[in-house]
Amino acid sequence: RDIEFLICDTAGRLHTKSNLMAELEKIKRSLAKHDPEAPHERLLVVDATTGSNALAQAREFHAAVDLTGLIVTKLDGSGKGGVVIAIQHELGIPTRFVGTGEKLEDLAPFESRAFIEQML
């Protein structure tokens, strides 16, 4: 159908709900029927204020759909987002974007040096 991009934004998923995680696996299988390499990117959005719970989420989502990256939001709040280091270390999932507000311009590509400087 000459589709170049398809963005599937699912409703919030709790990693503890196996039926919802199974739906994600089904979406991945369905896309692969049309393009064996699809989906090309599988990004998990994590809230920086959730702390270590984000690691548990990443583990489960990664097991279900083989994540290719993270988007970390709410870095403008009290959360420092240190969990992204744990996710990268344990699961090898890179952070692709960070959100520091609610506007489009508040979403930026992840820059490791700037991130570390903000943590210190």
C-alpha positions in Angstrom: 0.0 0.0 0.0 3.0 2.3 -0.3 3.0 3.1 3.4 6.3 4.6 4.5 5.5 5.1 8.2 3.1 3.6 10.6 2.9 4.7 14.2 1.0 2.4 16.6 0.5 4.1 19.9 -1.2 1.7 22.2 -3.2 2.6 25.3 -1.3 2.5 28.5 -0.1 -1.0 29.3 0.7 -2.4 32.7 3.6 -4.8 32.5 1.8 -6.9 35.1 -1.2 -7.6 32.9 -0.4 -10.6 30.8 -3.4 -10.2 28.5 -2.3 -6.7 27.5 1.3 -7.8 26.9 -0.1 -10.7 24.7 -1.9 -8.0 22.6 1.4 -6.3 22.0 3.0 -9.5 20.9 0.1 -10.1 18.5 0.5 -6.6 17.0 4.1 -7.3 16.4 3.3 -10.7 14.7 0.6 -9.0 12.6 3.0 -6.3 11.3 5.6 -8.9 10.5 3.1 -10.6 8.2 3.2 -7.5 5.9 6.9 -6.8 6.3 9.1 -9.6 7.8 11.4 -6.9 9.3 8.5 -4.9 10.9 8.2 -3.3 13.3 11.5 -1.5 12.8 11.3 0.5 16.0 9.7 -0.5 19.3 10.0 2.3 21.8 8.9 2.2 25.4 7.9 5.5 27.0 8.9 5.6 30.7 8.2 8.3 33.2 11.4 9.4 35.0 9.6 9.8 38.3 8.7 6.0 38.5 12.2 5.1 39.4 13.1 1.4 39.6 9.6 0.4 38.5 10.6 1.5 35.0 13.3 -1.2 34.9 10.6 -3.8 35.7 8.5 -2.4 33.0 11.4 -2.4 30.5 12.1 -6.1 31.3 8.6 -7.2 30.6 8.1 -5.1 27.5 11.5 -6.1 26.1 10.6 -9.8 26.6 7.3 -9.3 24.8 8.4 -7.1 21.8 12.2 -6.8 21.8 12.4 -3.1 22.5 14.8 -1.0 20.3 14.7 2.2 22.5 13.4 4.3 25.3 11.7 7.7 25.5 12.1 9.1 29.0 9.6 11.8 30.0 9.2 14.1 32.9 12.9 14.9 33.3 11.8 18.4 34.1 10.3 17.2 37.4 11.8 15.6 40.5 12.8 12.5 38.7 16.4 12.4 37.6 16.0 9.5 35.2 18.9 7.4 36.6 16.9 4.3 35.8 17.8 4.7 32.1 21.4 3.8 33.0 20.2 0.6 34.7 18.0 -0.2 31.7 20.9 0.4 29.3 23.2 -1.7 31.4 21.0 -4.7 32.1 19.0 -4.9 28.8 21.1 -3.0 26.3 18.2 -0.7 25.4 19.4 2.8 24.4 17.5 5.9 25.2 16.4 7.6 22.0 14.6 10.7 23.3 14.0 12.7 26.5 11.0 14.8 27.4 11.3 17.9 29.6 7.9 19.4 29.2 4.5 19.1 27.5 5.3 20.9 24.2 6.6 19.3 21.0 9.9 21.3 21.3 10.3 19.7 24.8 11.0 16.3 23.2 14.7 16.1 22.2 17.1 13.4 21.0 19.0 11.9 24.0 22.5 13.2 24.5 24.4 11.2 27.0 26.9 13.9 28.0 24.1 16.4 28.7 22.2 13.8 30.6 25.1 12.9 32.9 25.9 16.6 33.5 22.3 17.1 34.6 22.5 14.2 37.0 25.6 15.5 38.7 
